[in-house]
């Protein structure tokens, strides 16, 4: 005799950890764009970010952007773990940060911010 457990119920899980990952990705993208512009604009920073000579300052720019992304993810995940957040607004903010990062790595847009 088989027992029917009844209709399955959806389990509501908090979205804080996922929201932290989403926003941290946007922060990392914006950091990559900002660091790219800064490394190109300032010669001293360009030399400081040159970790691997064949790649030039891009090696330091990407390394530092990854560190910023991971730090943002860690901090936000600790703060938002177990919470339920407005994911739509976090998605919009993440997409805006992604667009800023993309724009800053696009040479014509980055050139507008630099005065040489």
C-alpha positions in Angstrom: 0.0 0.0 0.0 1.6 3.3 -1.2 1.1 6.4 0.9 0.4 9.6 -0.9 2.4 12.4 0.9 0.2 15.1 -0.6 1.1 18.0 -2.8 4.8 19.0 -2.7 5.4 22.4 -1.1 7.9 24.8 -2.4 10.5 25.7 0.1 11.3 29.4 0.3 15.0 29.9 0.6 16.6 33.3 1.5 18.2 34.9 -1.5 20.9 36.9 0.3 23.8 34.7 -0.7 22.8 34.8 -4.4 22.2 38.5 -4.2 25.7 39.0 -2.8 27.2 37.0 -5.6 25.3 39.0 -8.2 26.2 42.4 -6.8 29.8 41.4 -6.2 30.1 40.4 -9.9 28.9 43.9 -10.8 31.4 45.5 -8.4 34.2 43.4 -9.8 33.3 44.5 -13.4 33.2 48.2 -12.5 36.5 47.8 -10.6 38.1 46.3 -13.7 36.9 49.2 -15.9 38.0 51.8 -13.3 41.4 50.2 -12.8 41.9 50.0 -16.6 41.4 53.7 -17.0 43.5 54.6 -14.0 46.4 52.4 -15.1 46.3 54.0 -18.5 46.1 57.5 -17.1 48.8 57.4 -14.5 52.3 56.2 -15.3 53.2 55.5 -11.7 50.2 53.2 -11.3 51.0 51.6 -14.6 54.4 50.5 -13.3 53.0 49.4 -10.0 50.4 47.2 -11.7 52.9 45.5 -14.0 53.1 42.1 -12.3 54.0 40.1 -15.4 56.1 41.9 -18.1 54.7 40.2 -21.2 51.1 41.2 -20.2 52.1 44.6 -18.8 49.9 46.5 -16.4 46.9 44.4 -17.5 48.2 41.6 -15.3 47.9 43.8 -12.2 44.6 45.3 -13.3 42.9 42.0 -13.6 44.5 40.6 -10.5 43.4 43.6 -8.4 39.9 43.5 -9.9 39.6 39.8 -9.0 40.7 40.6 -5.4 38.1 43.4 -5.2 35.4 41.1 -6.6 36.2 38.3 -4.1 36.4 40.8 -1.2 33.0 42.3 -2.1 31.5 38.8 -2.4 32.9 37.8 1.0 31.7 41.0 2.8 28.2 41.0 1.1 27.7 37.2 1.7 28.5 37.6 5.4 26.2 40.6 5.7 23.3 39.2 3.7 23.4 35.5 4.5 20.0 34.2 5.6 18.2 37.4 4.5 15.6 37.9 1.8 16.4 40.9 -0.3 14.8 42.8 -3.2 16.6 40.9 -5.9 15.2 43.1 -8.7 17.0 46.2 -7.5 20.2 44.3 -6.9 20.0 42.9 -10.4 19.5 46.4 -11.8 22.5 47.7 -9.8 24.6 44.8 -10.9 23.7 45.3 -14.6 24.5 49.1 -14.2 27.9 48.3 -12.7 28.5 45.8 -15.5 27.7 48.4 -18.1 30.0 50.9 -16.4 32.8 48.4 -16.4 32.2 47.5 -20.0 32.2 51.2 -21.0 35.4 52.0 -19.1 37.2 49.2 -20.9 36.0 50.4 -24.3 38.9 52.7 -25.6 36.8 55.6 -27.0 34.8 55.9 -23.8 37.9 55.6 -21.6 39.6 58.3 -23.7 36.8 60.7 -22.9 37.7 60.5 -19.2 41.5 61.0 -19.8 43.1 64.3 -20.5 46.5 63.8 -22.1 
